[in-house]
Structure formats: structure tokens, C-alpha cells
């Protein structure tokens, strides 16, 4: 699949937690992805926007909430590509826009915008698309949920396989499921004996399962493969009550990581995954002792900075 040029993200050794938890913990640093402010959404957009340019696109339309990492990454990529972006920004709590650094960066990138309530997103997108009648418009699903977004993380595991020879366990965030689907498929191919541990930050498994299955079917149809989620364990114990909610234990874990590793994790996405990983390993030391463990840091710096 075509994608824009980008450099592989680095691997870091987490020495403090390796000693503390008695296993070899490495981190795939997609928080340091070089484009569009970093993170998983920036990686996805290298594939989603691979063929977008001013000659074939007059405006790109997408939708997202106040704190969306995808909105920020898409706005910065559109600015780089010279393509205007129109954001359908939805919320039932307008005050969230005031504190979001992701939204601040969207505005610095010069986006066009139309605000609506969450229940009005489909009709508002239609109105925006109608307003560009006769122009070349690309509609991108919010959050990067697409074949290209899924494939980006299938391909990311190929990148990982050139950096780490052996992996026993991999921990990654599950939000909408796009990243997780690509990673599970990629791990099946490149690390067939590894276990993928998905820490949910938004939904319980009974809600998430149909979306994951649909995404895997999309990827399998494209690749002509039969990947599944048999290598995955799904955890909903670290939701803290729901998306963007926190707990004292989560905040302690974030501070512990930053103060001992100097690695930034955020309270919405990677912080919950890191907290989940350390608790799971701590409570099952005999299983993990001496094993090679990877934590995939998918980013979230601007969510962290927006929380204060």
C-alpha cells in the first residue's frame, strides 16, 4: 500500500520497570513519530493521505471531538500538503474546546470548521459536503478508521520486526480498535507465538467485539488472509469508568513512569495502558519473569498537557 515517506520510530529500554518487574521491557516509541505532532494518528495519516494533493483535492472534510489527536495530526498534515481541511467539530460540552491543545493546534493550522452536537454529526457532514458541490472533496472518517488506518499498524509491526528479534508479550491501547486490529494481524505474521494484550480505554469487550471483527474482515479481504484475534487478551479493568475519566491509581502510575523513565504518557490513552501493563505483570510475575515485553507508546502528549 502506498504511503508518504517517514522514518521508523525508535525502541527504548525501560530500565526502571525492567528491574522492578523482573522482565525485559522495551517500548516502541510512536509518541516520537516525526510527523504531525507524533502518535498513532500521525502514522495512520501517512497512508490515508498518501495520494492527496492540491491537484486532486480542493478540501478535505473530517469530523472529531475537542481533544482528538486525529484532528490535530490531520490539520498539520493538510497544512503540509497544501490542502484545506474542514473539520466538523462535535461536542455536548463546548468548554472542552477551551482547554484542548489539540484543538488549539488545529486552529493554528488554519482549519475551516463547523460545530454541532454529537447527535447531529451525520447531517452536519452532509451539509458541509453539499456546500462544496462541484469541488473535489475528500471525506476522511474521523479517527482514521479505514483500511489505510488498519494497514498502517499491520505495516508498523513489519517495521518493529526489523528492530526486535523476539517478543513474548506486547501491550497496546484499544480505543476505536483500528490500531489494535492492525497490530494483532501483524503480530500473527511476524511474531506468531507472542501474546497481544489490549488495554481498553473506551469500551467493554461486548461493545468492541463487532467493530474489531469488522475491521479484521476489511484487512483480510485486502490482504487475502485469514488473520484473527486468537493471539489477543482484552482488558476492560482500567477504564476508570469510561473514556477520558481517571482515577487516583492511574495518575500515580503516570507520575511514576514520568519520574522514573522520563517518558511521557497521558491520562486518556497510553497512561491507562501502561498502568494496566504494570499491574498485570506485577500480579503475574511468574508468567512474565525473564520474558521480552513490548509497550507500544501510541502518543498522547497534547492530551497530557491539556489535563492541567
SVG drawing of the C-alpha trace seen along z (x, -y; Angstrom):
<svg xmlns="http://www.w3.org/2000/svg" viewBox="-29 -30 47 49">
<polyline fill="none" stroke="black" stroke-width="0.4" points="0.0,0.0 1.3,-3.5 2.3,-5.8 4.2,-9.0 7.9,-8.8 8.6,-8.6 11.4,-7.2 11.0,-4.3 10.2,-5.2 12.8,-4.2 12.9,-1.5 13.6,-2.4 14.6,-0.1 12.6,-0.8 15.3,0.0 13.5,-1.0 10.4,1.1 12.5,4.0 14.3,4.2 11.1,3.6 9.0,6.2 11.9,8.7 11.4,8.8 12.9,7.2 10.6,4.2 11.1,2.4 9.0,-0.5 8.0,-1.2 8.1,-5.0 5.3,-6.1 4.9,-9.0 8.1,-10.2 6.7,-9.7 8.3,-12.5 5.3,-13.9 2.2,-16.0 2.9,-16.0 3.5,-12.3 1.4,-9.4 -0.6,-6.6 -2.9,-9.0 0.1,-10.7 1.3,-7.3 -2.1,-6.3 -2.4,-9.6 0.8,-8.7 -1.3,-6.0 -4.7,-7.7 -3.3,-10.9 -0.7,-9.1 -2.3,-10.3 -3.9,-13.6 -2.5,-16.8 -3.9,-20.2 -4.3,-18.9 -6.8,-16.2 -8.4,-17.7 -9.8,-21.1 -10.8,-20.4 -10.6,-17.5 -13.6,-17.0 -13.4,-15.1 -15.0,-15.1 -13.9,-14.8 -14.3,-16.0 -12.4,-18.7 -9.5,-16.5 -9.0,-14.4 -5.4,-13.5 -6.5,-12.7 -7.9,-16.2 -4.6,-17.7 -2.5,-15.3 -4.8,-15.7 -4.8,-19.5 -1.0,-19.6 -0.7,-17.1 -3.2,-19.0 -1.2,-22.2 2.0,-20.4 0.3,-19.1 -1.3,-22.4 -4.9,-21.1 -7.5,-23.0 -9.2,-21.0 -12.8,-21.5 -13.5,-20.0 -17.0,-19.1 -16.3,-19.6 -18.8,-18.0 -19.4,-18.1 -22.1,-18.4 -19.6,-20.3 -18.3,-23.3 -16.0,-24.2 -13.8,-21.3 -12.6,-23.3 -11.1,-25.9 -8.5,-23.6 -7.6,-21.3 -4.1,-21.8 -5.0,-19.5 -7.8,-21.9 -5.5,-24.9 -3.1,-23.4 -5.9,-22.7 -6.7,-26.4 -3.1,-27.4 -3.0,-25.2 -5.9,-27.3 -8.7,-24.8 -12.2,-25.6 -14.8,-24.4 -18.4,-23.8 -19.6,-23.0 -22.5,-20.7 -23.8,-18.4 -22.8,-14.8 -26.3,-13.7 -26.1,-16.0 -22.8,-14.8 -24.1,-12.9 -26.4,-15.6 -23.8,-18.3 -21.2,-16.4 -23.8,-16.2 -24.4,-20.0 -20.7,-20.7 -20.2,-18.3 -23.1,-19.9 -21.6,-23.3 -18.6,-22.2 -20.7,-21.0 -18.7,-21.0 -15.3,-20.9 -13.0,-18.0 -13.7,-16.9 -12.1,-14.0 -14.1,-12.8 -12.0,-11.1 -13.7,-9.2 -12.9,-10.6 -10.2,-8.9 -8.6,-7.4 -10.9,-4.4 -10.3,-2.9 -8.4,-0.2 -5.5,-2.5 -5.5,-3.2 -5.7,0.5 -3.0,1.4 -0.7,-1.3 -0.3,0.7 -0.1,4.0 2.9,2.5 4.1,1.0 4.7,4.5 6.8,5.2 8.9,2.2 9.0,3.5 10.2,6.9 13.4,5.3 14.1,3.7 13.3,6.5 14.0,10.2 11.9,11.8 8.7,10.7 6.8,12.7 4.2,10.1 3.0,6.8 0.8,4.3 -1.2,1.7 -4.1,-0.6 -7.6,0.1 -9.7,-2.9 -11.7,-2.5 -9.9,0.7 -8.2,-0.4 -4.6,-0.3 -5.3,2.9 -6.6,4.8 -3.5,4.0 -1.2,4.9 -2.9,8.2 -2.7,9.2 0.9,8.0 1.9,9.9 0.3,13.1 2.6,12.8 5.9,11.6 5.6,12.9 3.2,15.8 3.9,17.0 3.5,13.7 0.6,12.6 -1.1,9.2 -2.6,7.5 -5.2,4.9 -6.0,2.4 -9.3,0.8 -9.7,-3.0 -13.2,-3.4 -15.4,-0.3 -16.1,3.1 -15.4,6.1 -19.0,6.9 -19.4,3.4 -16.0,3.5 -16.0,7.1 -18.2,6.5 -16.1,3.4 -12.9,5.4 -14.3,8.3 -15.4,5.9 -12.0,4.2 -10.2,7.6 -12.5,8.6 -11.6,5.4 -7.9,6.1 -8.3,9.8 -10.2,9.0 -7.5,6.6 -4.6,9.0 -6.4,12.2 -5.5,13.6 -7.4,15.1 -6.0,13.3 -8.0,13.4 -7.7,12.2 -6.7,15.6 -3.4,14.0 -5.2,11.3 -6.3,10.8 -8.6,7.9 -8.8,6.0 -11.5,3.6 -10.3,3.3 -8.5,0.0 -11.3,-2.1 -11.6,-4.2 -15.3,-4.5 -15.1,-5.5 -13.3,-7.4 -11.3,-10.4 -12.1,-9.6 -9.3,-9.0 -8.6,-7.5 -6.0,-8.3 -4.2,-5.0 -3.9,-6.0 -2.5,-9.4 0.0,-7.8 1.1,-5.4 1.6,-8.2 3.7,-10.2 5.7,-7.1 6.5,-6.5 7.5,-10.1 9.6,-10.5 11.5,-7.1 11.7,-6.7 11.4,-10.3 8.8,-9.0 5.5,-10.9 2.2,-9.0 -1.2,-10.6 -4.4,-10.0 -6.7,-9.2 -4.7,-6.6 -1.2,-5.4 -1.4,-6.1 -4.2,-3.6 -2.3,-1.0 0.9,-1.5 -0.9,-1.3 -2.6,1.9 0.6,3.4 2.5,2.8 -0.4,4.2 -0.8,7.3 2.9,8.1 3.2,7.3 0.3,9.7 1.6,12.5 5.4,12.3 6.0,16.0 4.5,15.8 6.4,12.7 9.8,13.2 12.6,13.0 10.3,12.5 10.6,9.9 7.8,7.4 6.9,4.5 4.9,1.5 3.7,-0.4 3.5,-4.1 1.0,-5.4 1.3,-9.0 -0.9,-11.5 1.4,-14.3 -1.2,-17.0 -3.8,-15.2 -1.4,-15.1 -0.7,-18.8 -4.4,-19.6 -5.2,-17.9 -3.6,-20.7"/>
</svg>
